[in-house]
Amino acid sequence: MSLTDIPLQTLAGEPTSLADYAGKAVLLVNVASACGLTPQYAGLERLQQQYAERGFTVLGVPCNQFGGQEPGTAEEIQSFCDSKYSVSFPLLAKTEVNGEGRHPLFQQLTEVADAAGAAGDVQWNFEKFLISPAGAPVGRFRPRTEPEDAELVAAIEAQLPV
């Protein structure tokens, strides 16, 4: 199954898929509200603001698999993102990214290697996957890579359709 055909669900419970973002560069990030890396939301929102008009979106995927750092309901997650970081980018439903319950999207994304050539399990919250406007994964950035890291920004800019 193509990455763009995998059924997804928005945080609000509506059906979606990466096909809804066809023609856009997408930075898909597994996020959490109670993590030491949670301040990365601010940088992700700045990327969203800077590049949205050029055919880009961040897509947040809440995950509670790392230290139970995303325990909230959909409403609590949305409220946190709105009140703390004024998040304007879309959020998906809470999703398992590793293990037996790994979502099919992450079954494919975890096959993508990072710059060091390592693929496999998502390491922690805020791992980032760059998806081209054609719907193909083109980059993987580990959790400690800040959203506005020069290498990540250059990779995003290389994928912008506009």
C-alpha positions in Angstrom: 0.0 0.0 0.0 1.3 3.5 -0.9 2.1 5.8 2.0 -0.6 8.2 0.7 -3.3 5.5 0.7 -2.9 4.5 4.4 -6.1 5.5 6.3 -5.4 8.0 9.1 -7.6 9.8 11.6 -7.4 13.4 12.6 -7.3 14.3 16.3 -10.9 15.3 16.0 -11.8 11.8 14.8 -12.3 12.6 11.1 -10.9 10.3 8.4 -7.9 11.5 6.5 -4.7 10.3 4.7 -1.5 11.7 3.4 -3.3 11.9 0.0 -5.1 15.0 1.6 -1.6 16.7 1.5 -0.7 15.7 -2.1 1.4 18.4 -3.7 2.7 19.6 -0.3 6.0 18.8 1.5 5.0 17.3 4.9 7.1 17.1 8.0 5.4 14.3 10.0 6.4 14.4 13.7 5.4 12.1 16.6 4.7 14.6 19.4 4.0 14.6 23.1 2.8 17.2 25.6 4.9 16.2 28.7 8.3 15.5 27.2 11.6 17.4 27.7 11.5 17.9 23.9 8.0 19.4 24.0 9.3 22.9 23.5 10.1 21.8 19.9 6.4 22.6 19.2 7.4 26.3 19.1 10.0 25.6 16.3 7.5 23.4 14.4 4.9 26.2 14.5 7.5 28.7 13.2 8.3 26.3 10.3 4.5 26.0 9.6 4.2 29.8 9.6 7.3 30.4 7.5 6.6 27.8 4.8 2.8 27.1 4.7 2.2 29.4 1.8 4.9 27.6 -0.2 3.2 24.2 -0.1 4.4 22.9 3.3 2.8 21.6 6.4 3.8 20.0 9.7 1.7 17.1 10.7 1.7 16.2 14.4 1.1 12.7 15.5 0.6 12.4 19.3 2.1 9.2 20.8 2.1 7.9 24.3 4.7 5.2 23.9 7.7 7.0 25.3 7.5 7.4 29.1 3.7 7.9 29.0 4.4 11.5 28.0 1.1 12.0 26.0 -1.5 10.6 28.3 -4.3 13.1 27.5 -7.5 12.7 25.5 -7.8 14.3 22.1 -9.5 17.3 23.6 -6.7 17.7 26.2 -4.0 17.4 23.5 -5.7 20.0 21.3 -6.2 22.3 24.3 -2.5 22.0 25.3 -1.3 22.7 21.7 -3.6 25.7 21.3 -2.9 27.3 24.7 0.8 26.6 25.1 2.1 26.8 21.5 -0.7 28.3 19.3 -0.3 25.3 17.0 -1.9 25.9 13.6 -0.7 22.7 11.9 -2.9 19.6 11.8 -2.8 16.9 14.4 -3.6 13.2 13.9 -5.2 10.9 16.5 -2.9 9.4 19.1 -0.9 6.7 17.3 1.4 3.8 18.2 4.7 4.2 16.3 6.6 1.1 17.5 5.8 -2.4 18.6 3.1 -4.9 17.8 0.5 -2.1 17.5 2.6 0.0 15.2 0.4 1.9 12.8 0.8 0.9 9.1 2.1 4.5 8.4 5.0 4.0 10.8 5.6 0.4 9.6 6.7 2.1 6.3 8.3 5.2 7.8 10.5 3.2 10.2 12.1 1.6 7.1 13.5 5.0 6.2 17.1 5.6 7.2 18.4 8.7 8.9 21.5 10.6 7.7 23.7 8.1 9.4 22.0 5.2 7.5 20.1 3.9 10.5 16.5 2.8 10.0 14.3 1.0 12.6 12.1 2.0 15.5 11.3 5.6 16.3 13.7 6.5 19.1 11.6 8.9 21.1 9.1 11.8 20.9 9.7 14.4 18.2 11.3 12.1 15.6 10.7 13.8 12.2 10.0 12.3 8.8 10.0 14.5 5.7 7.6 13.5 2.9 7.9 14.9 -0.6 5.0 16.5 -2.4 4.7 13.3 -4.4 4.1 11.4 -1.1 7.4 9.7 -0.8 9.6 9.7 2.4 12.8 11.6 1.7 14.3 12.2 5.1 14.4 11.2 8.7 15.6 13.4 11.5 16.0 12.0 15.1 14.3 13.5 18.1 17.1 15.8 19.2 17.3 17.5 15.8 15.6 20.9 16.5 12.9 21.9 14.0 15.0 24.9 12.8 18.2 22.9 12.5 20.0 24.1 9.3 20.1 20.6 7.8 16.4 20.0 8.4 15.4 23.4 7.0 17.6 22.8 3.9 15.8 19.5 3.4 12.4 21.1 3.7 13.3 23.9 1.3 14.5 21.4 -1.2 11.0 19.8 -1.2 8.9 22.9 -1.4 6.7 22.9 -4.5 6.3 26.7 -4.6 
